[in-house]
Amino acid sequence: VLAVEFHCRMALGSIYRRGGQAAQAAAMFARAAEASGAMGVSAEAAKREGMGQGDALIGRCHAMDACGGALLAAGQVDAAERMVDSTLDYAKALGETVAWCVDSCHGRSAVCNEIKGSKAVSQGDWRSAEQHYGKMLEAADALPDGWEMGDGGSEDIGTAGLTKASIRTDALTMLAYSCEALKNVDKAKLLFAEALGMAVGAQDERRESDVRNGLGTLLSKTEDVEAAQDHLERALALGKKLAHASVVAAATGNLGKILMIQGRNKEAVEYFREAYSLRKAGNDYRGACAQAINLGGSLYLVNNDRAETEKYYQEALDLADERGLVEMQMHALRSLINHLFEK
């Protein structure tokens, strides 16, 4: 009876998962794990007694692993992380028989930490972000070379097509951004360089464009303008080739800053104008605020047009207020006050 229940719940969970009902799938896989657990002995006892090939034990690994993936797809990251940790402990106790499950857990752990890192970044907590991205890198390093997400991943949470190389590249890139935000510029450069080497080596042009944009932006702040411009132009070219909208918008704005450094202010205005339009079109509100401020400032330098400059500063402030972007509110307000005070 328990065996029938297990197989039925696994089948139903798979149906729910394919139908986009991740929460229901997770609940069904959890019940399947309970049923398989009731059929056998503990993982520790199984290993001690040489029962590692037991169908019930291996089935439980499948169910727990599937549950962790479904919880991730449902956006229940904390619950997913707890399930992944439990599954990893269980699989390790069974040994080589379920090595695939150990690898899957490391992959899912990396995704959990990437999501948590991104949340920390959105809250401006770069220290916590650094810790999560460090754990993400550790999980990637624990994976065997050539590993790929076994269930195909999920488009909804960005795990479709994940590999060890892609996870490691993303972890290095985000660690670099974290180090940059925490003023550890030298370490950030090394991390960006390693991430770039991995992306180029894997012929992953999308990630290469992301890394080149980040590295170019960092180098522009360290006065290595020529190298910065080279990376940003390559990032922009790749972004356009791949229709990678976020990189096109970011690299366009960052090249505008390079042009400002070079004294090519009129050209910079057009880059900032395009970047502002792209950010708004992509509903990137934080980016749109930053580009509106850049555009306003560059217009004042070129045309000495106070009214137009004030217009863009005010647009940035209104957008930041509307979206609750505290950091951008302060930036826009400071720019607007300074501009009005100069009158």
C-alpha positions, 0 to 999 in steps of 0.5 A: 500500500505504501509503495502504491501511495509513493508512486501515485504521489510522485506521479501527481507531484510531477503533473502539478509541477508540469502544470505550474502548480509548484506549491501543490507539487511540493506538498505531494512530493513531501507526502511521497517522501513520508510514504517512502520513509515509512517503507524502510529504515533510516539512511544511517541504519541502511548504510550500516547494514549494507542496505544502500540499494533499497528502493524505498531509500532511493525513492525517498531521495527522489521525493525529497529532492523533487520537493526541494525543487518544487519549493524553490519554484514556488518561491518558498526559498527558506523552506526549500533551503531546509529541505535541501539541507535535509536531503543532503544529509540523508543522501550523504548517509546513503553514500555513492548510491545516490551521488546524483542526489548530493550533486542536485542538492549542491545545485539547489543550494547554490540557487537558494543562496543566489536568490537570498543574495539578490534580495540582500542586494535589493535591500542594500545589505551588501555584507549579507549578499557577500555571505550568500554569494560566497556560499553559492560559490562553495556549492558550485565548487562542490559540483563535479565538472560537467554537471547540469541541472538534472530536471532541466531547471525552471524558467520561472526562477532562472534555473533552466539550463544551469551548469556548474560553470554557469553557477560558478560564473554567476557566483564570482560575478556577484561576489565581485559586485559585493566586494566593489560595494564594500570598497574591496576593489582589488579583490573585485577585479580578481573576481571579475577577471576569473568570472570573465575567464570562465564565461569566455572559456565556456563560450557563454556570451550572455554571461560574458556580456554581464561580466564585461559590463561589471568589470568595465564599470569598475575599471572606469572608477579606477581611472583605467579608462581605456580598458574600461571602454574596451570592456563596455563596448564589447559588452554593448556589442554582445548585448545587442547581438543577443538582445540582452536588454539589461546589458544593453541599457547598463553598458550604454549608460556606463559608456556615457560616463566614460564619454563624460570623463573624456570630455565628450559631453554632447555624445554622453547626453545621447548615451544617457538619453538612450539608457534612460529610455531603455531602463524605463522600457524594461521597468528597471526603476532603479536604473531609470532613476540613475540614468535620469540623474545622469541625463539631467547633469550632463544636459546642464553641462552641455546646454546650461539648461536649468529647466530641463535639468530640473525636469529630469531630477524631478522625474527621478525623485518622483519615480523613486518616491513611487517605487519606494527606492530610498537610496535613489530618493536620497540621490535624486533629492540631493541632486535637485537641492544642489541644482536649485541652490545654485540658482 
